Amino acid sequence: MENFDADVIIVGGGLVGSALALALKETNLSVLLIEGRRPVFEWQQDSWDQRIYAISRASGKMLKRIGAWQRMDADRLQATSAMEIFGDAHGTALQFNALEAGVDELAFMLENRELQKALWCGLQEEKQIRILSPASPVRLVTDQTGATLTLADGQTLRARLVVGADGANSWVRSQLAIEPQVMPYQQFGVVANFEIEKPHLGVAHQWFMSDGILAWLPLAGHRMSMVWSCNDKERAELMALSPEKLCEYVVAAGGARLGALQLITAPAAFPLRLNHLPETVRDKVVLIGDAAHTVHPLAGQGVNLGFGDVIELAALLTNTPVKQIGDYLLLRRYERSRREAVYTMQGVCHGLQKLFNNSNPLLKNLRNLGLGATNQLPWLKRQLIRHAMDA
Ligand SMILES: Cc1cc2nc3c(=O)[nH]c(=O)nc-3n(C[C@H](O)[C@H](O)[C@H](O)COP(=O)(O)OP(=O)(O)OC[C@H]3O[C@@H](n4cnc5c(N)ncnc54)[C@H](O)[C@@H]3O)c2cc1C
């Protein structure tokens, strides 16, 4: 019988890769997680991570099941109870709230590092999970029974299945010669956190403007997190502002809805692009998370799509005899099961971005009419909320 170093090797220990490793603790599979950069889990308690996520209810449920949710500091989690969306014509608004959808909250806002730490602490307690970090693979070869990874230090590792969870510039994907169709948005996501003067009451705000999309997301306590998707010129302007001027600028852009602001986390900018892959599996290899798809952050669904991959793949591997976990036909089943959710989310985000990032006056009327009309249709709003919550 052939010896494997692990049944499953996961390359990439970001949120998605580490969540999959932890989800597989419910199986008998042995797991080896390879992460290039060992995360640092020490920070000043009064500081806030730049990267804030809106975690959907479906993702939250999965994180609870694998024990990561319970490890996070409850005082740093914030429920979002409502969302107000504004168009670029005066008075057009669309409101969603949890009560209308018959739930306690629409999503939870949390810090990337808090969740990453919770996941890694969980991993370190599981005997069947080994972590190699820092470590990077340099070669991937597959054959009939499994896959062999060679690491930069010369070590070779063999598994029945290799999972590429190594992010938007995936090395695993490049080894498979899968070329993503990349649609750069010519936009950046500028993120920053602020202390606020007026209580946010758990309400998220989003403004669709002709030259960008501004989101204010409620953070625990008197704080909010900003994601401003804007063009390169505006990015440069925002990043060059002093903290005081940036606050004034952001207050003005959001109509001072939360009163005065004070910067608590320095701004950072990320290039935005859509990665669409013609295929996400090969015999003995599967891609998940940002390695398999990226979306515009306007709906805050990137990591939720990745967690959707985790839920589906873990369920499939749980119900499969260990010898078959790398079989192409099985992995194709996984690929098909994720296709609709991924394409729909990519399509909706892409369509909205294009609809608003357009100076055609006819489109301007149409998009604002659309927002106003949707607001008058409770059943449509319920459908949209359900879709985002369960994503
Ligand atoms: C501005 C902005 C705002 C966003 N806001 C939201 C939001 O509100 N909600 C949301 O759901 N999503 C959001 N996203 C998207 C979200 O950040 C990503 O979808 C998510 O981080 C993807 O997780 P991942 O684990 O797949 O990839 P990553 O987070 O990129 O993790 C990949 C991991 O693999 C490791 N790695 C890479 N290459 C190798 C290698 N060769 N060997 C070993 N290890 C390797 C990396 O070190 C890293 O740890 C946002 C994105 C942007 C840009």
The ligand as a Gaussian input file, in Angstrom:
#p B3LYP/6-31G(d) Opt

LIG

0 1
 C      -10.503000      46.139000      -0.242000
 C      -11.078000      44.778000      -0.029000
 C      -12.121000      44.598000       0.851000
 C      -12.689000      43.346000       1.033000
 N      -13.746000      43.239000       1.859000
 C      -14.349000      42.034000       2.004000
 C      -15.508000      41.863000       2.858000
 O      -16.035000      42.784000       3.505000
 N      -16.064000      40.624000       2.942000
 C      -15.550000      39.568000       2.239000
 O      -16.128000      38.472000       2.316000
 N      -14.446000      39.681000       1.463000
 C      -13.829000      40.878000       1.315000
 N      -12.731000      40.982000       0.510000
 C      -12.167000      39.781000      -0.146000
 C      -11.302000      38.928000       0.801000
 O      -10.214000      39.685000       1.276000
 C      -10.765000      37.681000       0.094000
 O      -11.814000      37.072000      -0.604000
 C      -10.185000      36.675000       1.107000
 O       -9.115000      37.220000       1.825000
 C       -9.694000      35.423000       0.375000
 O       -9.147000      34.503000       1.298000
 P       -8.194000      33.332000       0.785000
 O       -7.828000      32.575000       2.026000
 O       -8.798000      32.623000      -0.353000
 O       -6.902000      34.073000       0.181000
 P       -5.811000      34.950000       0.922000
 O       -6.382000      35.730000       2.027000
 O       -5.085000      35.689000      -0.156000
 O       -4.830000      33.858000       1.578000
 C       -3.920000      33.110000       0.799000
 C       -2.843000      32.555000       1.730000
 O       -1.952000      31.747000       0.965000
 C       -0.604000      32.047000       1.293000
 N        0.201000      31.752000       0.109000
 C        0.171000      32.397000      -1.084000
 N        1.003000      31.794000      -1.942000
 C        1.563000      30.750000      -1.272000
 C        2.519000      29.782000      -1.633000
 N        3.062000      29.726000      -2.863000
 N        2.902000      28.878000      -0.687000
 C        2.362000      28.894000       0.562000
 N        1.448000      29.809000       0.954000
 C        1.067000      30.717000       0.037000
 C       -0.629000      33.523000       1.653000
 O        0.464000      33.872000       2.486000
 C       -1.979000      33.639000       2.370000
 O       -1.866000      33.379000       3.742000
 C      -12.152000      42.227000       0.322000
 C      -11.073000      42.390000      -0.540000
 C      -10.550000      43.646000      -0.749000
 C       -9.410000      43.810000      -1.722000

